[in-house]
Structure formats: structure tokens, C-alpha cells
Amino acid sequence: MANIKNMQMWKTICSDARISIKKSFFGLRTTAIYNPTNSIIDAHNIELSPVDGKHMKNILDTHRDNLAEAIDDFYPKRVANGNYMAELLISRDRNFLVIQLLQFINMSYEPVTDVLIFEGEDAHIVAKMF
């Protein structure tokens, strides 16, 4: 599991009214909560191969009405030192999902998609990939 404070999307998440950020243990631990369901949000960094990264980018660029068809049976394989990395926040009840796809360019991961936020049924559909 990744540290949510180290993600590139951290500032975007902090400003979202649907999320509460709680610090505990002298500020050393940060917990994000999805307010509508009071569900804890877990953070993940998933490194992907170039093929899976491009496929995921195409899915994330798809109109939300066509998400289920675009995802179909796509399950990205995690790789070590991948060319792409998906920063993923997902609530434990799977009603809230935030994702940003990054690509390794010039010795660092650079965003190739915006920070995308999914709720409800859309979040459940996207969460099937993970």
C-alpha cells in the first residue's frame, strides 16, 4: 500500500469536499475518509507494462457511458519498474475511486491523464480492473 501523502494527486485530493483527511499518531499517519459512506480510502501505486499502460490510458479516455464495454475483461498485470504507473485511491466499500495514470519520461513519472474521480456504479466498474 502506498503513502497517500506521497502521491502526485495529493493536492487535488485534499481540496475535494467528499474526502476528509485525518492525521493521527502525532501526525505520522494520515487517513483519508470518503465522507458519504464514511469508508476508509486505501492508496496504491500500480506499475504497468507499456502495453497495459496504453490500454489503460485508452480506457480512461473513454466516455463514462462506455466504461464497462471498454474495460471488458482487462486486468492489468503488475510489473516491477513499469513504464506506466497508476496512482489509485479506492474506498474500502468500492463506492469511490480516484485514478491518475503516469508515464516514466525523463527520469520521472509524468501525468498522462487528469485526476479522474469515479463514484457509485462507475467506481465499481473501474475497480473491477484491480
Phi and psi in degrees as a GROMACS rama.xvg file:
@    title "Ramachandran Plot"
@    xaxis  label "Phi"
@    yaxis  label "Psi"
@TYPE xy
-88.9101  161.008  ALA-2
-86.0148  118.621  ASN-3
-59.3415  -31.7247  ILE-4
-71.8062  -16.9824  LYS-5
-93.9298  2.11688  ASN-6
-82.5976  148.835  MET-7
-64.6601  -26.4833  GLN-8
-85.6139  6.00257  MET-9
-52.8008  -48.4946  TRP-10
-64.3193  -38.2052  LYS-11
-64.6581  -42.4476  THR-12
-66.1985  -41.3405  ILE-13
-60.8376  -30.1395  CYS-14
-89.5027  -0.930138  SER-15
-84.1006  125.065  ASP-16
-69.0637  -17.6719  ALA-17
-77.8011  -8.57779  ARG-18
-119.981  135.852  ILE-19
-108.49  137.748  SER-20
-107.733  124.435  ILE-21
-120.583  133.635  LYS-22
-108.808  140.454  LYS-23
-141.516  174.738  SER-24
50.7859  60.2562  PHE-25
60.1698  30.7443  PHE-26
80.1168  5.26605  GLY-27
-82.6087  -21.8748  LEU-28
-118.549  132.626  ARG-29
-118.189  130.474  THR-30
-122.31  133.528  THR-31
-105.19  138.455  ALA-32
-123.868  132.782  ILE-33
-82.3825  109.536  TYR-34
-58.5204  -45.4459  ASN-35
-57.8399  -30.4587  PRO-36
-118.765  0.913134  THR-37
54.6357  34.3014  ASN-38
-94.2973  137.986  SER-39
-69.7509  142.291  ILE-40
-103.727  128.277  ILE-41
-101.079  143.941  ASP-42
-108.484  139.927  ALA-43
-140.681  144.641  HIS-44
-114.54  120.771  ASN-45
-118.299  114.826  ILE-46
-86.8502  137.745  GLU-47
-127.355  155.598  LEU-48
-71.6229  164.011  SER-49
-58.0298  -39.0902  PRO-50
-65.6715  -49.7853  VAL-51
-66.5104  -35.098  ASP-52
-63.0112  -44.1203  GLY-53
-66.0101  -40.2797  LYS-54
-62.6846  -44.1554  HIS-55
-64.5023  -38.5224  MET-56
-60.7505  -43.5371  LYS-57
-61.105  -40.5855  ASN-58
-63.8674  -46.1935  ILE-59
-68.8917  -23.5039  LEU-60
-82.9763  -9.04013  ASP-61
-72.3239  147.183  THR-62
-62.4222  142.722  HIS-63
-60.4931  -26.2018  ARG-64
-67.3867  -21.7068  ASP-65
-108.412  14.9276  ASN-66
-59.258  -47.7066  LEU-67
-60.1074  -41.6154  ALA-68
-68.0173  -39.8831  GLU-69
-67.0708  -39.3902  ALA-70
-73.5801  -43.8239  ILE-71
46.1465  -113.797  ASP-72
-113.311  34.611  ASP-73
-83.2686  120.358  PHE-74
-128.008  99.4486  TYR-75
-62.5597  140.362  PRO-76
-90.8186  132.405  LYS-77
-75.1571  136.31  ARG-78
-129.715  158.622  VAL-79
-84.8529  137.454  ALA-80
55.9212  50.3917  ASN-81
-73.8721  156.183  GLY-82
-73.8309  -25.1232  ASN-83
-119.211  153.379  TYR-84
-139.637  131.212  MET-85
-100.57  119.193  ALA-86
-86.5902  125.375  GLU-87
-132.116  129.824  LEU-88
-118.313  129.138  LEU-89
-140.857  131.057  ILE-90
-72.8201  152.15  SER-91
-65.186  -24.0415  ARG-92
-88.7516  -0.641492  ASP-93
63.0166  23.1339  ARG-94
-92.4137  -2.94873  ASN-95
-145.14  130.388  PHE-96
-144.321  134.519  LEU-97
-124.979  134.521  VAL-98
-141.512  144.101  ILE-99
-140.539  129.607  GLN-100
-96.2121  132.268  LEU-101
-121.581  150.5  LEU-102
-123.823  141.862  GLN-103
-77.3817  109.302  PHE-104
-136.6  133.475  ILE-105
51.8129  47.7841  ASN-106
68.2895  18.926  MET-107
-155.068  161.323  SER-108
-84.3316  123.004  TYR-109
-114.589  140.378  GLU-110
-63.1062  136.24  PRO-111
-115.158  -7.27857  VAL-112
-133.592  162.243  THR-113
-72.2268  171.655  ASP-114
-73.7364  118.75  VAL-115
-108.003  131.246  LEU-116
-115.594  128.471  ILE-117
-122.475  139.812  PHE-118
-130.441  159.025  GLU-119
60.2248  -132.912  GLY-120
-62.0767  -37.9722  GLU-121
-60.5468  -39.8436  ASP-122
-64.2254  -40.8852  ALA-123
-62.9175  -39.978  HIS-124
-64.4431  -48.7197  ILE-125
-67.3832  -36.4336  VAL-126
-63.8756  -21.1757  ALA-127
-60.3422  -25.9278  LYS-128
-68.8979  -21.8821  MET-129
